[in-house]
Amino acid sequence: MTEAKPAADKSPEELRAELSAKRAELGDTVEELAHRVDVPAQVKEKKAETVAKLQDAKAEAIQRVQESTAKVKAAIADKAPVVTQKVDQAKAVYAEKAPVVQQQVNKAVADAKPVVQEKVAQAKAVYVEKAPPAVQRTLDQRPGLVVGVAAALVVLLIGLARTTRKKKA
């Protein structure tokens, strides 16, 4: 830098150069002050920064979700063969045991049928002998009730048969 000379000692070119430098400096200062007091511009600038930050955060969240989704899909893909194998095993067990169970049910029903028929006959005899006329009318008008009782007896007998078999085994 040059030493500051009194204005009288300076040449006109030096004064013009100094004046030009002061104008440039003053222009920069005015521009900076104008920016500081320009609130709408500062708000726009802050908004742009915030939007940029939010877009970055959104992109990061999307990436994390995609990574997590990929991990879950991989875990499912790893487990799928095991689950499929277990389902196939369960199907095989079902296919193996279903006929046996069906035979047991059929046998229990066949075994219970004569007993139920006998109990129905006994119930009818008791009904004819001891039921008051109002009860007889209700049963005559609603024969489904007799069927319901018979079905309940079948279920009861099947349950008893299973319990007896389990205790023997």
C-alpha positions as CSV (number, residue, x, y, z in Angstrom):
1,M,0.0,0.0,0.0
2,T,1.0,3.5,-0.5
3,E,1.4,6.0,2.3
4,A,-1.4,8.4,2.7
5,K,-0.4,11.8,1.4
6,P,-2.3,15.0,2.0
7,A,-4.8,15.7,-0.9
8,A,-2.8,18.7,-2.0
9,D,0.4,16.6,-2.5
10,K,-1.4,14.1,-4.7
11,S,-1.7,14.2,-8.4
12,P,-5.1,14.2,-10.2
13,E,-4.6,10.6,-11.3
14,E,-3.8,9.5,-7.8
15,L,-6.9,11.3,-6.5
16,R,-9.1,9.7,-9.2
17,A,-7.7,6.2,-8.4
18,E,-8.2,6.8,-4.7
19,L,-11.7,8.1,-5.3
20,S,-12.5,5.1,-7.5
21,A,-11.3,2.7,-4.8
22,K,-13.4,4.5,-2.2
23,R,-16.4,4.3,-4.4
24,A,-15.9,0.6,-4.9
25,E,-15.5,0.0,-1.2
26,L,-18.5,2.2,-0.5
27,G,-20.5,0.2,-3.1
28,D,-19.6,-3.1,-1.5
29,T,-20.5,-1.7,1.9
30,V,-23.9,-0.4,0.7
31,E,-24.6,-3.7,-1.1
32,E,-23.8,-5.6,2.2
33,L,-26.0,-3.3,4.2
34,A,-28.8,-3.6,1.6
35,H,-28.6,-7.3,1.9
36,R,-28.8,-7.2,5.7
37,V,-32.0,-5.1,5.7
38,D,-33.6,-7.1,2.8
39,V,-35.7,-9.4,5.0
40,P,-37.7,-11.0,2.1
41,A,-34.5,-12.0,0.4
42,Q,-33.2,-13.4,3.7
43,V,-36.4,-15.3,4.1
44,K,-36.2,-16.8,0.6
45,E,-32.5,-17.7,1.2
46,K,-33.4,-19.4,4.5
47,K,-36.4,-21.1,2.8
48,A,-34.1,-22.4,0.1
49,E,-31.6,-23.7,2.7
50,T,-34.4,-25.4,4.7
51,V,-35.9,-27.0,1.6
52,A,-32.5,-28.3,0.6
53,K,-32.0,-29.8,4.1
54,L,-35.4,-31.4,4.0
55,Q,-34.8,-32.9,0.6
56,D,-31.6,-34.3,1.8
57,A,-33.3,-35.8,4.8
58,K,-36.1,-37.2,2.6
59,A,-33.5,-38.8,0.3
60,E,-31.7,-40.3,3.3
61,A,-35.0,-41.6,4.7
62,I,-35.9,-43.1,1.3
63,Q,-32.6,-44.8,1.1
64,R,-32.9,-46.2,4.7
65,V,-36.4,-47.6,3.9
66,Q,-35.2,-49.2,0.7
67,E,-32.3,-50.8,2.5
68,S,-34.6,-52.0,5.2
69,T,-37.0,-53.3,2.6
70,A,-34.2,-55.2,0.9
71,K,-33.1,-56.7,4.3
72,V,-36.7,-57.8,5.0
73,K,-37.1,-59.3,1.6
74,A,-33.8,-61.2,2.0
75,A,-34.9,-62.5,5.4
76,I,-38.2,-63.6,3.9
77,A,-36.4,-65.2,1.0
78,D,-34.1,-67.1,3.5
79,K,-37.1,-68.3,5.5
80,A,-39.4,-69.2,2.6
81,P,-37.8,-72.6,1.9
82,V,-38.0,-73.5,5.6
83,V,-41.6,-72.5,5.8
84,T,-42.5,-74.2,2.6
85,Q,-40.8,-77.4,3.9
86,K,-42.8,-77.2,7.1
87,V,-46.0,-76.7,5.2
88,D,-45.2,-79.7,3.1
89,Q,-44.5,-81.7,6.1
90,A,-47.8,-80.7,7.7
91,K,-49.6,-81.6,4.5
92,A,-48.0,-85.0,4.5
93,V,-48.9,-85.6,8.2
94,Y,-52.5,-84.5,7.4
95,A,-52.7,-86.8,4.4
96,E,-51.3,-89.6,6.5
97,K,-53.6,-89.1,9.5
98,A,-56.8,-87.8,7.9
99,P,-58.0,-91.3,6.7
100,V,-57.2,-92.8,10.1
101,V,-59.1,-90.0,11.9
102,Q,-62.0,-90.4,9.4
103,Q,-62.1,-94.1,10.1
104,Q,-62.1,-93.5,13.9
105,V,-64.9,-91.0,13.5
106,N,-66.9,-93.3,11.3
107,K,-66.4,-96.1,13.8
108,A,-67.4,-93.9,16.7
109,V,-70.6,-92.8,14.8
110,A,-71.4,-96.4,13.9
111,D,-70.8,-97.6,17.4
112,A,-72.9,-94.7,18.8
113,K,-75.8,-95.1,16.4
114,P,-77.4,-98.1,18.0
115,V,-76.9,-96.6,21.4
116,V,-78.4,-93.3,20.3
117,Q,-81.3,-95.1,18.7
118,E,-81.9,-97.0,21.9
119,K,-81.7,-93.9,24.0
120,V,-84.1,-92.1,21.7
121,A,-86.5,-95.0,22.0
122,Q,-86.2,-94.9,25.8
123,A,-86.6,-91.2,25.7
124,K,-89.8,-91.6,23.6
125,A,-91.1,-94.2,26.0
126,V,-90.4,-91.9,29.0
127,Y,-91.9,-89.0,27.1
128,V,-95.1,-90.9,26.3
129,E,-95.3,-92.2,29.9
130,K,-94.3,-89.2,32.0
131,A,-94.4,-86.0,30.0
132,P,-97.2,-83.6,30.7
133,P,-99.5,-82.9,27.8
134,A,-98.0,-79.4,27.3
135,V,-94.5,-80.9,26.9
136,Q,-95.8,-83.6,24.5
137,R,-97.5,-80.9,22.3
138,T,-94.3,-78.9,22.2
139,L,-92.2,-82.0,21.2
140,D,-94.8,-83.0,18.6
141,Q,-94.8,-79.6,17.1
142,R,-91.0,-79.3,17.2
143,P,-89.4,-82.6,16.3
144,G,-86.1,-80.8,15.6
145,L,-85.7,-80.7,19.4
146,V,-85.6,-84.5,19.6
147,V,-83.0,-84.5,16.8
148,G,-80.9,-81.9,18.7
149,V,-81.0,-84.0,21.8
150,A,-79.9,-87.1,19.8
151,A,-77.1,-85.1,18.2
152,A,-75.9,-84.0,21.6
153,L,-75.9,-87.6,22.8
154,V,-73.8,-88.6,19.8
155,V,-71.3,-85.9,20.6
156,L,-71.3,-86.9,24.2
157,L,-70.7,-90.5,23.4
158,I,-67.9,-89.7,21.0
159,G,-66.2,-87.6,23.7
160,L,-66.6,-90.4,26.2
161,A,-65.1,-92.9,23.7
162,R,-62.1,-90.8,23.0
163,T,-61.5,-90.2,26.7
164,T,-61.7,-94.0,27.3
165,R,-59.3,-94.7,24.5
166,K,-56.8,-92.1,25.7
167,K,-56.9,-93.6,29.2
168,K,-56.3,-97.1,27.9
169,A,-53.3,-95.9,25.7
